[in-house]
């Protein structure tokens, strides 16, 4: 099959925003704002991870197969989904207070001091914005998720420090999100 359109090839970077409130009121702002590809009030520097140097989508779907016996053979007649989850491992390289607090799953003692491992779960809502000049951009509005460290904080004098974390999208079947409990992805040329 030939290429449908070379305009579909995509390259770009991602901005990631997180707020410690589940289904934060400004996550969607209004349905009109979502349709316009905006989520402006949620996109603040306090919510931003800053420079995200890599992000992956990792869907995990478990299927259960059903078989019937037919003339001595097992034949598959049905497949059902028994479990779904979605994680987004990502790496940041801005070692600011908010990012370090999230990485160390720590509580804030002051605006410069973190007590590590005092807040075992950072649960809230998130917005992932993929921007590009080449291809299709997208915004993922996530009503409920948690963030946790996902590997070693690489400290080196010979390269940039990076912090790996994972954002796990959680099921949220409440109010506005009842028909989209894992959030909403809006594809657009942002």
N, C-alpha and C positions, 0 to 999 in steps of 0.2 A: 504494500500500500504506500502511496506517495504521501509526502508531508501535507497535512491539511493547510497549515499556514506557518511560515517561519516566525510570524508575530507571536506564536505561542511559546517560543523558546524564552526562558526566564532566567534572569540573574539579578541578584540584589542583596540587600541586608535587612535585618529585622530589628525592630524596636520592641522591647518587652516592658510592660507596665504591670505592677502588682499593688493591690491595696488590701490591708488586713481586714476588710469588711466583706463578708459574703454577699454577693449580689449588690454591690455598691450602687447607690442611687444614680451616680453619674456614668456608670459603665456603658449604658446604652444612650443615655440622655433622653432621646425620644426616638420613636420609630423613624421619623423623618431624618434624624441625624444619622441613623444606621443606614438608611437608604442612600444617603449622600456620602457614605464612607467615612463619616466623622465619629469621633468619640472624644472630642476635645476636652471636656471637663475632667475626664479620667486621666488624660495624658499630661500629668504634671511631673516636674523634676523629682518630687518626693516619691512618686510611684514608679519612676523609671529605673531600670537597671543600668542605664547609660549604654556604653558600647558593648553590644553582645556580639562576640566573635564567631559564634556557631550555635545553631539550634536544629534539632531534629524532631520529627514527629514519629512516635513509636506506637502505633495501634496494636493492641493485643486482643485478639478475638479467639475464643475457644469454641470449637464446634463439636457437637455430639452427633454421631451417625447412628441411624437405626437400620437394621437389616431384617429381612424376612427369609424364611427357608423356602426354597423352590427347587424341587427335584434334586435334593442333596447339596445344593449350593446356597451360600448366603449371598443375598442380593440387596444392595443398598436401595432403600425406598424413601428415605427422608434424612435431611440434615437440618439441625437446629442450632442456634447460637445459645450457649449456656453461660458465657461470661464475656464482658467487654471492658476494656480499660484503655486509656490513652495517656501516655506520658510524653513530655517534651524535655529531653535533656538539653541543657544550654550551658554556655560558658561566657562569663563576663570578665572584663579586664579593668574595670574601674573600681579600685579599692577604696570606695567611700564608706561612710559610717553605715548607711542603710544596707548596702550590699554585704558588708562584713557581719552586721547583725543577723541578716538572713542566713548567711553561710554558717555562722557559728551557732545557729538556732538559739540565740541569746536574748536575754531581756535587757532593756535599756536601763542603766543606772543613772546616767546623765547624758548630755548630748555628745560626750566623747568616750564614755566607758560602757563596755558590754560585759555582761556576765554570761559566759558560754554555757550552752546546754540547759539553760533555765526555761526555755520556751520550746519544748520538743516538736511542736508543729506550728508552722506558719500557715494558717488557713485564711483564705480570702477570695478575691476575684482578680481576674487578670485580663489584659488585652494585649494581643500579639499583632503587631502591624508590620507587614512585609511590604517594603517600598521598592520600586524598580523603575528604571527608565526603559528597560527592555523586558517585555512580556507582561504578565498579569500580576498585579499586586493583590493583597488580601488582608483583611482584618479579621481576627478571631476574637470574639467576645466570649469570655469564660466566666460564668456566674459563680462557680465554686471550684476551688483548687487548693492544693497545698504545695509549698516550696520547701525543699530540703537539700542539704549538700549531697553531692554525687561524685565523690572522689577527692583527691588531694588538691589542696591549695598550693599551686606550684610557686615556690619562692626561689628566685634565681637572680643572680647579678648579671647574667648574660642574656636574658630574654625577659619579655614582659610577664608580669605576674598574671595568672588567670585563675578564676574560681569556677569550678564545675558545680552546677546545681541541676535539679530536675523539678519541673513543674508537672504535677499529676492532676489531671482534670477529674473532678469528682461529680457524681450524679447529683443533680439539684432539680427536683420536680416540684417547684413551688411557684405560685402566682404567675408572673409574666413568663417564666421559664418552663412551665408545665409541658408545652409542646416541643421544647428544645432543651432538655435537661443537661446536655453536654455543651451547651452554648450555641453560638451562631457564627458561621464563617461567611463573610461577604467578600466575594471576588470582584475586583475592580482595578482600573488603572488609576491608582491613587496619585 
